[in-house]
Amino acid sequence: MNIVKYSANGNDFVIFHTFIKKRRNELAKEICDRQNGIGADGLIVLVPNKSYDFEWEFYNSDGSDAKMCGNGSRACAHYAFLNNLAPQKMRFLTPAGVISAFVEDNTVTSELTPPIVLDKDIMHNGVSWWKIDTGVPHLVSFVKDINMFDLQEAKALRDKYNANVNIAYIDKSGLHVRTYERGVEDETLACGTGMAASFYRGYAQGLIQADTNVFPASNDKLKLNIKDNVIYFTGDVKRVFSADYNPAASTNLA
């Protein structure tokens, strides 16, 4: 089967399309393994849909399912457009809902699912956390030093609240975010829905404007803006390479 490796500001994915919809959890673990596979944060499989341009199956690197991924939505939209699976302006189905996207050269804007604040009253070690669903659940806390990200504490919070964990910091350049991702079980270089959740808390508290620059751990510059409670997420994606891939015989996979 032919696969394509994408990077969306350091968040990397393996993508392919097929007419067959089925469970590919084991394939995701095999492909995403950074020592014995291709290596990626997630696997995205595009399959046909009668009502939309396509739908996706999204798997984290540990083989678990994810309803939504902001950076993945931009990468797969670019892939779909280049492979004539969708027009420049498209709509596709995810388990979190319908996503709209627009592709212009290597820049992609995704219209994310409306954010939902699940809990504003989480306190941990004297720090305030909000739990916000931007397609998947995220914990968000604002900090004074973005360099002080305790990954052991993040793992404990991830396990306790079954959510991704983000710290955010605001300076004159914009919003800075670091994310510990569920399903990867480590910090990633970028997380789109994590940036969106951090942006939404900052906006809801009047800390940032409705249109702002955002910088993940990769330090790439992206844009987030909100209108009528819909978050729009814009940034470049990179098609890294394509290759023919033969799954392990034991995986039974593509």
N, C-alpha and C positions, 0 to 999 in steps of 0.2 A: 504494500500500500504506500501511497505517496503522502508524506507529511510535510508541514512547514513549521519552522521554529520562528516565533515572534517574541520581541521584547517591547513592552510598553513601559518605558521609563524605569527599567530594571526588573519589573514584574514579567516573568517569561512564561511562555505557553507553547505547547505543541498543538497544532490544529490540523484537522483533516475533515473531509466531507464524505458522506456515504448515503445511500438510499435506505440503509437498514438501521432501524432504531432498536437498540438492545443495551443491556447492562455491560459496561466496559470498565468496571472498577479495578479489576486485576490488570487490565491493559494500562490504565492510568499509573498504577504503582510501578509497573515495569518501565514504561516510557519515561516517567518523571524522575526515576532514580538517577542521581547525578554521578554515581560511580559505575553503574552497570547498564544504564540506559542512555537516553539522550540528555536528560536533565531538564527539569522545568518545575515551576510552581504549580502548574495545572495542565490538564488536558481538556481541549474543547473540540467537540464533535458536532458538525452541522448536519442536520437531517431535514428532509422536506416537510413543509406544513401547508395545508390547503388554504389557510386563512391569512398567513403572513409570508414574508419572503423566505423564511426558514425558521427552524427552532434549534436550540442547542441542548447538548448534554455537557455539563461542566463537572469535572472531577478535580479535587485537590490532589496534591502529590502523594498523599497517603491513601488514595483510592476512595476517599469519602466524597459524597455528593455536596455540591454547593448550589444554592438557588441563584446566586447572582455574584458577579465580579465586575467592578467598574472598569478596570484596565483590560480585562478579558473582553468586555463588550466592545471596546474600541479596537482591539486587535482582531477580533473575529469579524467585525464590520469591514475592516480594511481587506481582510482575506476574502470575504464574500464578494466584495465589489471587484477585486482583481480577478477573481475566478468566475465572474459573470453569474453568480448565484443571486445577486441582489443589485438594484440600482444604486446610484450615488446617495440618494435619500431612501432609507429602508426602515422596515419595522420587523422585529423578530421576537420570537416567544422564548421566555425563560421561565423556570418555575416560580420566580419572583413576580412575573408579569411581563407585559409587552414593553420592549425597549425600542426607542427610535434612535437612529444614528445617521450622521451625515459625514461623508468622506470627501476630503479635498486634498489631493496629493497624499502626503503622509500624515496629515492632520485629521483627526477624527473627533467629532463631538457626539457624545451619547447623552440622551435624555434619560436620567435614572428614574427609578420608581419613587413615588413620594415618600419622604422620610417620616418615620413614626417614632416619637419619643416614648420609650417603654418604661423608663424609670429615671427620675431626676434626683433621687435621694439616696444614692449609694455612697457610703463613706468607707474608706479603707485606709488605715494608717493615717487618719486625719486629713485625707485628701478626698475631694468631691469628684465623683464619677457620674456621668450620664450614660444610660444604655439606650442606644438609638438604632433602629432598624432602617438601613438604607439598601434593602435587598437581602442583607444578612445582618445579624446583630453585632453591634460594636459598643465597647466601653470607651468613653472619651474623658480625658482629664487634661486641663490646661496646667502647664508647668512653667517654672522660671528658667529652667535650663534644659534645652532639648537634648543635650549630650548625656543627661543622667537618666537613662532608660534601664531600669532593673528588669532584666529578662526573667529572672526567677519569680519576681513578684508578678510580672505579666502572665507567666504560665499559671501561677496560682489563681489569678483572677479569671483567666480563660477557663480553667477547670471549674471554678465555683459558679460562674455565670454563663458558661457555654457560649462565649462570645469572643470575637476578636478584641484586641486591646490596643488602644492608641494613646500616645501622649502628644500634645500639641502646644505650640509656642507661636506667639505673634510678634513680629517686629516690623520695621518700616518697609521691608521687601515683600511681606505677605505672611501667609500661614505656613508653618513648618510642622510636619507630621511624621511620627515614627509608629510602625505597626507591628505587633506580634500577631501572626495570622493562624487562625484555627485551620487545621487540615494540613498546613505546612509545619506547624508546631515550632515556629522560630520567627525571628524578625525577617521581613522581606524588604527589598529595596523600595517597593512602592505598593500601595493598596488603594485602589480607586474608591471603593465603598468606605474605607477607613478615612480617607481624606474628605469624602463627602459628609460623613458623620461628624467629623471634627469641625468642618466648615459650618454645618448646620447648628451645632451647639454654639459656636462663636457668633453666628448671625443671630440666633434666638436670644442670646444674652447681650446683644448690641456691641459686641467686641470688634466685629469686622463688618465691612460693607457687603452689599448683595452681589458684588462682583469683585473677586480677589484672585491674586496669584497664590498658588500653593506649591510647596516644595516637599517631596517625600525624601526618604533617606538617600536616594540616588542623587538628590539635589537638582534634578531636572525641574524646569518651570512648567506648570500646568495652570489651567484656569478653571475656576468654579464660579458659577453664578446661579441665582435662584430667582424664579418668577412664578407667581401663583402657586407657591409651594412645590414647584418642580425644580430639581437641581440639574443643571447642564454642566457637563464635564468635558473639557477640551484639552487635547495634547497630541503630541506626535507619537507614532508607533514605528517600529522598525521590523521589516521582514529580514530575518537573520540568514536563513538558508532553507532550502528544500532538499528532501532526500527520500529515497525508497527505504522503507523499513519493514523488516520481517519479524513479526512478533515471535516470542518463544513458543515452541510447539505446545507447551503445557498450558499456555494462557488462553488459547482458543478465541481469538480476540477481535479482530477488526470487523 
